[in-house]
Every structure is written in structure tokens, then in C-alpha cells.
């Protein structure tokens, strides 16, 4: 919402939005309806809110999140909080106020004054997210829903039909926020200023604003566009393009293209008495804002350009807000009108469309291998067995599998995927997500209309989702989901989880997780040996001693060790990473499929039994593979890398060189029955006999099976 620009540093100089609103000049004539042409877009979902309850995102499953990013409950105003049935106090109990309800086929977002008997509970909920300093200021509650955990995209078409509550202090909005960390950019499809009640009109009655926010610096402080970026779609009487408003804030300047509309004067609209429709079409060329009675009567009334940093994936937020940093507060003495029963932000429907990719990839023949790059694409398989690798980047790939027993590869960080024709013989390989095995992925499957969504969630940013078109949850079997090398969610994903590791402050030699998703450390303990014991959540263990013992439960989440000393993974712990700055460590996996990551400081990495991912980051690492260690994948191989092969039949590195073969953009070392090593992003010329050291050679090669569902690598960038 617009006011974010002022909430992050209330003492910074601010543009007076009240002055801007009061000085807004309404256009005298209405325009003819020109509903948007949606032929270049594809519907992702439409929610008519006619189900028995809100499809709320809980425990990795659902559609609508009901709190701000990182589970914060503060609004951008200093006097109100976002509450829902999931808001908890410090002891885990409910607050008992839920402003969100579905009734009569509508989502209704209520608001009100916090009752006296709930104030202590709200204060405890604020303390639970580290916001105790706001407890004495907060007087009101309201609600929000967003797609923060389930869907973010660059570009698209967004539409809402809703009715606005009355009363100064209400500030309902339908807007887009960046999926990554930081702000701006932002797109406000509308922010409405509720008209005064009780015979107390305001200068903002009947007005709403639309806006796009951008910044001349990216998150690393690098320039993203010229400071004199102007709006060629908004010309003055002399034909000059409008300049953006400029806000100096925190690390730099923010730029805002904005239009403020009097809905009654311009459109003859009473936003408080009837449903009206707001929409925005966002393409690489421009953002066009629409308003009308319904979709067919929409009128385009304002457009802005799309600066370079307004091309990032963004997610939808729908919320009311009570109060602001610039004085938009409820009128005391009129609470009975401002928060009267039925005076709610009432939403009839919401639709989200994705922009059609311009690029198309088609398989040929009876079975094909199709490898996408980072551009959004429309991919069509054949009637045979296809292997398809997606890579939509900031956009999304639309994949039509066709017939045959197909294999679809999706990597974390490569954009959303919309899959059609996913049949009972097909498989999807999910690499680097936060799923705790196939059953963990199955537990996240969500029915959204006629489609099934599999959302990775935001930890704390960049959600990524696979949509299976025209499918039911019960049609997907665990064996169709190949979950490979999952990662532990980022601990900063929630303000309710401490980012400080739990330590053995008493010297007892035992550290036991007291809640889910905690960090535990052996540092600082006076005991000779430390036992770190996790629970059913996703733990991160910080280990500085070789003899530290970790006790972890089976199916106890996706757990990781950050090692400052050599360490071997115990049972039920999936991942190990060399701590930044540590060097010369020996890191060893267990019999699971582990993710073992170095830090370019010359470490010794061994996966052990299981099919492991070993990430070298290009340092002078030793990578160890013993006979029976499975089918491993190595990323980051360089001429400095050394491969130690133990117990394999080869007696001379030349024999190893003869067993290397190229498969697209990777090289596979076939070790027969002893396993294999796949080196990603390499060619045969990268390898010499000096890369290999043999130890305890002997036996016969035998026949290996290779890594099932091995992801192919491109030999070059596909056209």
C-alpha cells in the first residue's frame, strides 16, 4: 500500500498524501467501456468465495495466507493489527478475534476496536512476533489475505469485485508486493479512502488511488534506471510526460506514478453502496488500470511505464487497514458507525491471470528431451516418453505433457510451473524444495477449483508453486513425486521463531529443542561432549566439535548441520554445509540422499551410501566416492577438484578416463556396480588423469543402474 513508503521510517520527510488527495481534480467526462483483451493471458485461479470456508494456508497447505510476511501482525499503520484464527499468543493460545469470514458467497474483512477483555491477548500476540514496543499504541484490529506463500509472478492481469466500508480510518486495498526481500517495487491496483460518517465528510470522500512504486537502486544498491524516468502515458497540456513523485527514504529515493480518482464524479460510482470492479493489466511495456461496474464495463483510465525494477515477481494482498502514519485515523466518538455490523470490506471475487509466454518449445518424434532456460516458455511434449526440464525464472512455464510416461524436472528457484495432462504414469522430480520426502509433498497438495496446487511456501520470500491442471488431489500418488535434496527452510521466515541458536548455557551437555524449527548449537558448552536433540520440525544444528552427538527423529522434517569442524551426519539428518570461513573439514553423509555443500575452502566431501548431491563451489575440494556409495551428483567441479575413488576396480586413472562419457552438458563417470558420479555443467575436456586418485583398488566393475530420473543438462542454451 502507498503508506508503506512512510511507515518504515516515520520520522523521514514525507509527501503529504492528504494534500495530494485534497488537491486531486476529477475528470469531467466518463469514458466508454473498454474491457481488457485477455487473449494474451491465462487464468491461474478465480476465487468466488462460495466454499464452506476460506482456503487458508496452514502448515504448508492452502491458498490464502492470513498474516503479513514472516507472520508479523502489525499493519502499516501504528494503531492496528492484522488478526485471524491463526494468530497466537506467546503461550500458543488463540487471541480469539477473527475478522475474516465467508458469508453469502463473499469474503468479508471486518475491523473494530480491540475489546478490553482481548487487549492482553493482543499484546501477547505482539510480543510473540517481537512487537511489544507497539502494544500501547494499538487500538484497532482488522484482517488481510494474501498469496505470499503460494503464488508470485512477474506481469499478469489482476481483478477484484468488492464493496468498500464507510468511515474515516478504513483504508482497504488490493495491491501487489515484491516476493523477494525488500521494498519497493509495489503496484496498487486500488487503495480506497472510506468516506466520512456521522455527518463528518472528509476531503477524501469517494476517492481511490492507483500507483506504481519503483526505486532507482536495487537491493544491492546498484542503479536500476535513470532518475529522470517519466510516464509517457500521462501527458500534460503541452505534451510533456509526467514525472514521478520522489520520496527520499532510508537508503535512497523511491519513485511513484500515481493517479487519484473521485469515483463518484468520474464514474458515477458509489463504492460503499454497490460492488465495483478494479483491475490492472501488467505487461513488460506498461501497467494499465481499469475501473467499472463489472468486468464487461471496465474502463482503462490510467497507465504507467514499467521500469527495470518493476519486473520482479510479486504477490497479491487484500486488506483493510485502520489508521495511518499521516493522520487517517478513525474519528473518536463515531466507532459505533465506523465499525458497525456489516460495515466491512466485502469481496465478491478475485481473479489472477498469468501473461502468456512468447516462447514455445515443442518436442518432436515419439519421445523427446526438452530443456528450458530461464525464460518463461510454453512447452509441449510428444505422445511418447518425454523428459522435460523447466526453468521459467521470474515467469512461469506452461507444460503440456501429452501421452507417454513422462518425467518433469522442476528445480527450486526456476519459477512456477503449470502442468496439464499429468497422468498416472508420469513423474515429477522436485529438486531443492522444502518438502520432507514424497509424503511431505503429498501433505501440501491443495485443491484450488479444478486444479491441484503444490506450493513450496515462502521462507521468507519467493514462493514457488506447481499447478496440476484438471486434477484431483486423490489422483496423485506419492511414488509420482520424486523429492530430491530438499533444503531446510530459512529460520528468518517467521518472527515467532528465534534466530538465535539454543545453547548449553548450564554446561549440562544436553541441548533439547523446546519448539519446532529451532537452531541448536554446541558452542559455549563447558561439557566434554554435547548432545543436540531436535524435535519433529526442521532443525539447524551448528556444530563446532567433531564429537558432538545429534539425536533426530525419523520423518522429523528437513534438518541441516552447519559445520565448523569435521563432522559425519547422524541418522535422520539430511544436509551438511561447511560454515563460512571454515577450511580443511571432512564432511560425510549418511545412508540417506544427502546434500553436502562446501565453501570453496578446500574441504573433503563424501556422500556415503545413498544418492547424494555434493556442491563444491569451485574450490580445491576433495570429493570421495567409495564402492557402494551410490549414484552421486557433483556441482562446481573445476580443474582444481580432486576425486578420490576407494575400492573401485580401476588401477590406473586412464581406466577412469575411459569410463567418462558426456550426456548433454554434464559428464557421467560410470563406476559399474559401485555407483556413478554425474558432474553437472562440464564437458569431457574439463577432465584429466590428474583429477583422480585411486585407493584400495580391486574387484570387478559389474553393472550399475545409474541414478533414476537423472536430470539432463543442456549442451548449450536452447534457442
N, C-alpha and C positions, 0 to 999 in steps of 0.2 A: 504494500500500500504506500501511497505517496508519503505518508508521515514517517516511514522508516528513515527517510533522509534526515529527520530531525530527532528521532528517538535515540540514535546511537550516541549522540553527544549533545544533550540538551543545552549545554552552555555555549555551543558553537553558534556563530551568526546564522540566522535562518531567513529564508524567504518567507514573507508573511502570506501564507495561503489565504487567510481571512481577507486580506486586502485584495489579493488576486481574485477571490471569489466575488467579493462585493463589487469589483470593478468589471466583472465579465459582462460583455454585451451580447445579448441574444440575437440570433439571426431572425430576420423578419419573415422569411418565406419558408414554407415546408418544401421538401423535395419529393419527387415521385419514388415509389418503392423500386429498389434495385437489389433484390436478394442476391447474395454471393453465388457465384458459379462454383460448385463443389466438385466438378468433374476432375479437378486435379488433386483431390483429397480422398482419403479413405477413412470411413468411420472406425474409430477404435472402440468406443463404447458410448452408449447413451443410458443415463440413469433417470427413470421417471419416478423413482422413489415410491413405487407401488408394491414393494415387497413387504413382508411382515415386519422386518426390522432393517436398520441401517447395516449395510455390508461393511462393518467396521474392521479395520486392520488390527488384529490382535495375534501376538505370538507368531508373526511371520505369515499370517493368512488373513485375507480380506482385501478390501479395496480402499476404503476411506480411512486415513489417519485422523485422529481427533485431538491432536495436540501439536504444538509448534515443533520445529526441528529440534532434535535432542531432548524431546519430552518436556521442553520448557512450557510453563503455563502462563507466563506474563504476555499480555498483548503489547502492542507498540505504544499504547497509552499508559500513563503512570498509575491509573486508578482502577484498572480492570484486569481480570484474569480469564483465560480460557479453561473451562471445566468440561468434564464428560463423565460417563460412568466408569472410565478407567483411571481417573485422577485419584491418587492415593496419598495418604499422609505418611509421615516418617515411619510409623509402625506398620505400614502396609494396609491400613484400613481405608474404606471408602470415604470420600468427602460427603457424598450423599446429595450432590446437586448435579443434575444433568440437563443442560439447556437444549440438547439435541433430541428431537423426536420426529417420528414419521407418523403422519395422520392425514387421512383423506387424500392419499396419493401425493403428498408433499413432504419435503424436508423442512422442518421449522426450527430455526435457530433463535432461541429465546435469550433473554437478558433480564437482569434485575439487580436490586440491591442485595448484597450478601446478608442473609438473616443473622441476627445476633447469635443464635444457637449454633451457627455454622462457621462463625468467624474464626474460632480457634482451630477448626479443622482446615480451613483455607490457609491459615498462617502456617500450619504444619506442612501442608502440601507445598507451600512456597519454600519452606526450609528444606524440603525433600529435594528440590532442584536448585538449591543454593541461592534462593532469592529472598532470604529473611529480611534483607535491607528494604524490601518493598512492602513488607507486611502492614506497616502503619499507614501506607498511602492507599492501599487497595480498598475500594468500597463496592465495586460492581463486579458482576460475573457475566460472561457471555460464552459463545461457543464457536467452533470452527470445524471444518472438514477440509482435507487436502489429499493430494496424491503424492505426498512427499516420499512415501515408502514404496510406491507401486508403479508410477508412470511419470517419466520426464522425457521431453522430446524438444528438439530444435524445430521451429516452424510448426504450422498446423492451423486448424480452424477450431475456435472455441465459442460455445454458445450457451447462454443461460436464460431461462424464463423465470421471472421472480417478481415478488411484490415487496416493497420497502417499508419498514416500520416508521412510525412517526415519532417525533420528539427529539429535540436538540440533545446531542450526545451520542445517538446512534450513528454509526459510520460503517454501513455494510459495504462489502466489496467482493468482486470477482476478479482475481488477478493471478499473474504468473511470477514465480520467484525462481532464482537460479538453483539448479540441482546441485551444483558444486558449492564449495565453501566460499563465502564472501558475498558482497553486495556492492553496487549493482552488478548486472542489469536487472530490470524489472519491467513488466508490462501490466498496466492497469486497464483491464477491459471495462471496468467501471468502478468508481468509488462514489457512493451517493451520500448526500448530506440531508439527513432527515429533517423535514420541516418542523417548525415550532408548534407547540401545542398550548392549550390553555390561554389562547389569545396572545401568545408571545411569539410572533413571527421573527425570523432571523434573516439576515442578508443572503443566506444560502438556500432559502426555501426553494424546492423544486429543482435543485441543481445536482448534476453529477459531473464528474471529470473522467477523462481518459488520458493516458500518458504512457510514454516510454522513457525509461531511465537508462543512461549509459555513462561510461566513465572513460576518460582518455588514458587511464592506466589499467593494466591487467593486475592480477593478484600478485605478480612478482614485481610490480612497479614499472613495467615496460610500457611505453606508449602504444596505444592501440588504434588511434585515429587522430586526425588533425583537430586542434582545439576549435577551429572555425567551421566545424561540421554544421551544416544548416539543413533546413527542411524544404526541399524543392516542391513539395506538395501543398505548402502553406505559404502563399504569396501575398504581399501587401498590395496596396493600390498602385504602386509603381512597378510591380512585378518582381520585387526583391524577396528571396526566400527568408522565412523566419529563422532567427537564431534561437538556440535553446536557452532556457533559463540555466544559470550556472550556480551551483551550490558548492562552497568550499567546506569540506567536511573531512575530518580525520586525516588520512594520508594524501588526499588530493581533491580534485574537483569532480563533481558529478554534474551531468548534463541532463536536462529534462525537456522533452517536447510534450506539450500538454494542451488540451482543449477543455474548456469548462462550458457546459451546456445547461441552459434553462429548459428542462424537458417540457414544461407547460407552454412556454412561449414558442419554442422551436417546433415541437412535435404535437402540441395539444395533449400531452400525456400527464396523467395523474399517477405517479409511480407508487403512491401509497394506497390507492383505492382499487387498482387493477393490476393484472400481470402485464409486464412488458419484457421485451427480449433485447438483450445486449449480445454482441458478438464481435469477434476480431479474427481477421484472416492475416496470418503472419507468413510471409514468404521471404526468400533471400533478397527480394527487391524492396519490399515495403510492408508496413503494417497498416491495415485498413480497419477502422472501427465502424460498427453498424448499430442502429437502434430502430426498433419498430414494435408494432403490436404483437407480432409473431414472426416466424421465420420468413414467410412469404411476403411480409410487408416491411422487411428490413430496408433501411436507408443508409448508404455509406455517407458519413458526414465528416470524417477526419482521417488523414493518413500521415504516417511518419516514415522516414527512411530507416534502414537497418544498418547501423554502424557495426564495425567488425566485432565488438564485444557483445552485440545483441544477437549472436548466432549460437549461443551455448544452450544445451538442454535446460528446459525449465518445467516446473510442475504447477498444477492448479491449486489455488487456495480459495475457499469460500468462507467468509467470516463476517460476523458483526464485530464491532469494537465500540466500547464505551469510553469516552474521554480521549484527550489528545495532549500533546505537549504544547499545542498552540491555542489552547483555550476552548476547544469544542467539547465542553462538559455539560452534563445534564443540568437543568435548572432546578435548584433546590425548591422543594415545595410542590413540584409537579411530578414526583415519582409515580403517583397513582395513575397518571396519564402516560408518561414516558414508558412505563413498564406494565401497562395494563394487560390483562389476559387477552391473548390473541394478537397483540401488537408485536409481531415477530418478523424477522427476515424469513420470508416464506418462499421456498424454491420449488417450482413445478418440475423442472427438468434441467439437466446439464448434458451437453454433448461435447466430445473431443474427437477431432479428426487429425490424422497424420497427413503430411504432404507426400504425394506420390513421388517415389524416386524417379529421376530421369533415366537412370542407367538400368539396363536389362541384361541379365546373363541367362543363357539357355543351354541346357545340356543337349548333347547330340548322341544319336545311336541308342543302343539298348543298354543303358547304364553309363554314367559319366561321373567324373570328379570335377567339382566346381568350387573354386576358391575365390572368395570375395576379398577385396581390400577394404580400406577404411571408409569408402564411400557408400552411402545408402544405395541399396540395389533391390531390384525385383528379380528373383531367382526362380527359374523353372526347371524342374528335374525332368527325367525321361520316364518311360514306362518300365525301365529296368532298375537295377540296383544302383542307386546314386550315393555318392559321398559328397556332402556339401559342407563347406566351412564358411560361416558368416563373419561379418566384420563391419557392421554398419556405422561405427563411430558415433558421432553426435546425432545421426539419424537413426533409421531402423531399416532392417532388411525384411522384405516380404518374400516368403519362401513357399512355393507350391511344389510339394514333393512328387506328385504323380504316383505311378504304380511302383511295384517292386518293394523289396525290403531295404529301405533307405537308412542312411546314417547321417545325422545332422550334428555338426560340431558348433558349439557356442562357447566362447570364452568370456570370462568376466572382463568388463571394460570395453566391449566391442559393440555396444548398442542393443536396443530392443530387437526382438525377432517376432514376426507374426507368421505363424506356420499354418498352412492349410493342407488337408489330405494326410494328416498324421494317422497312420493306420496301425493295426495290431502287430504288424511285422516290422515296424520302424523303430529306430532307437535315436535318442538324443544324448550326446555326450556333453556334460556340463563341467567345464574346467575352471577352477579358481573361484568358485562361488562360495557362499557361506552355508551350504547345505550339509547337514550331518548324514551323509550317505543317501542312498536312494529313498530310504524311509523318511529321512529328514526332508527331502524334496517333496515326497508324496504328501507329507503333513502340511505343506504350504500351498498345495493346489487349491484354487479358489474358483468357484463358478461365478462368472460375470455374464449374465444373459445366457446366450447360447455358446459362449466360449469358456475355455479354462485358462486361467492366468497362473503362471509360476513366477512369483516376484522374489528377487534376491533381497530386497529391502535396502534401506539407506543406512550406512554405518560410518559416518553420519550423513553421507552425501551420495549422490549419483546412483539412484535406484536403477535396476536393470531387470527387464521382465520378458519372459517368453509367453506369447499368447498362442494357444492351440485353437484354431477356428473350428466352429461347429462340432464341438466335442463335449463330452460329459466327464466329470472327474472320475466316475466309476469305469470309464472306458480305458483309462491309462493304468498300466501295471508297473510295479516297481522295477522289474527287470528291463523295462524300456528306458529307464533313466540311469545312465552311466555317469555317476558323480565322481569326479576325479580331482584330487589335490585341492580340496577345499581349504579356505583360509579362515582364520579366527576373526570375527567381527572386531572393528575398531572400538576400543574402550571409551573413546570420546563420543560415542553415538548417543549416549544418554547422560543427562545431568544427574540422574538418580544413581549412577554408578561412579564411585570414586576412581579417579585416575591415579591415585597414589597406591602403590603396592602394599599389601598387608605383610608385615614383617614380624619376626620373632623378637619382640621388644623385651620379653621377660627372660630370654635365654633358656626356654624350656626345650628347645629343639623341635618344636612342632608348630606349624602354621596351618590352620584349618580355615578354608573359605567359609565365611559367615553368610554369604549371599551368592546368587548366580552371577556369572560373568565378572569375576574379580581378577585382579592381579595379585600374585603372591611372590615373595622373594625370600631368598636365604641370606641376603645381605644384612650385616649388622648383628647377626646372632652370635652369642658367646658359646653356644653349644658346639661340640666337636662334629656332630652331624645334624643336619636339619631335614625334617620330613615335611614336605609341602603336600597338603591334601585338598583336592578340589571337590566340586560337587557336580550336579547334573548340567551346569551351564558351560559356557565357552570360557575356559580359563587361559590366562597368560602367566607362565612361570618364568621369573627372571632368576637365572642360576649363575652363581659365581664360584661354585665349588664342584669338583668332579664327583664327590661322594654324596651329594645331596640326593635324597630319595623323593620321588614324586609318586603319589598314590592317586590314581584317576579311575573313575568308574567306566565300565563298558557303556557304549551309547551315551557318554557323558558330554555331548557337544563336540565342537571342533576346538582342540586345545593346541597351544603352541608354547615352545620354550625359546626364550631369548638367552643365548649362552654367552657368558663372559669367560667361561672356562670350557675345556673339552668335556663333552657330555654325550651319553648314549640315551636315546629315547626309551623310556619305560613303556610298558603295555598301555594301550588306550590313549596315548598322546600322539597326535598326528604330525605335527610340524616342529621344525627346529631351525632357528636363524642365528647366525653369528652376530653378536652385538656390535654396534658401530665402534670402530677403533680396535676391537679385539683382533689378534692375529695368531697364526700358528695353532689354531684349535683343531681338534679331531672331533668331528660331529658325525654321529652314527644313528641310523634309523632303527626301527624295529621290524616286525614281520607284517606290518600294515603297509598300505601305499602312502608313503611319506612325502612331504615337501621339505627339502633340505636346502637352505639358502645361505650362501657365503656373503662376504662383504668386500671382495676384491683385495683381501689382505693375506693371501697365501695360506689357506686352510686345507685340511684333509677331510674329504666328504665321502661318506659311504652310506648308501641306502639300505643295505642289508636285504633280507628276504622281502618280497613284495615288489610291486611295480612303482618305482619312485621317480619323482621329479627333482633333479639336482640343478640348482641355479648358481652359476659360478660368478656372474657379473664381470667376467673378463679378467679376473685376477690370476696370479700364478698358483692356482689351486691344484691339489692332487685329488683326483676322482678315483675311488676304489670300487672295483667290481669283482667279487669272488664268485666262483662257480655256484650256481643256485641262487644268486641274488636277484633273479627275476629280470624283467624287461624294463630297464630304466630309460628315462629321457633326460638329456642334458641341455641346458640353455647357457649361453655365454662362453662356449668353447673358443679359445684363441690359441695361437701358436705357443703361448706360454704354458698352456694347460698340459698336465701330465696325467696319463691314465694308467693306474696300477691294476693289472689283471692277475688275480690269485686263483690257482687251482684249475686253470683252463689248459687245454691240450697244447696250445702253441708253445714252442720253444724258441722262437725267433720272431722279432717284431715284423719281419717280412711276411710271415704267415698271417699275422693280424691284418696287415695292409691288404692282403689278398681277400680278406673276408669283409672288407668295407664295400658298400655299394650305395649309390645315390638314389634317392627317391624324391624327385622334385627338388625342393630347397632344403633338404636335410640329408644326412648321411647316416646309414644304419650299419652298425657292427654286429654281425650275426655270430653269436658265441655258441650256437647249437643248443644242446640241452642245458647248457649253463646259463642261458638267458640272452639278452641283447642290450645294446646301448644305442639309442637314437640321438644324434646330435642335431639339434634344430638350427636352422639358418646357417648351414655350412655347405661346402662343396668338397669333392674328393681332394682337390688341390690344396685344401687347408691342412691336410694331414701328412705327417712324415713319420718314419720309424722312431724318431727321437721323442715323439709324443707318448710312446708306450713303454712300460716296464713290466716284465713278466716275473712272476714269483710262484714257486711250488707247482710248476707245470706238470701235467700228466693226464692220462685218461683219453677217452675218445670224445669226439665232438658231439655225436648224437644229433638228434633232430629237435629243434626248438619250435615253439608255437608262435612266438612273437607277441607283442603287446596287442591285445584285442582292441579294435576300434582306434587304431593309431591315427592321430590327426595328420593329414597330409599337409605339406608345406609348399608354397608356390616356388617354382624355379625362378620366377620373375613376377613383376607386377602385372596382373591381368589387365588387358585393355578394356 
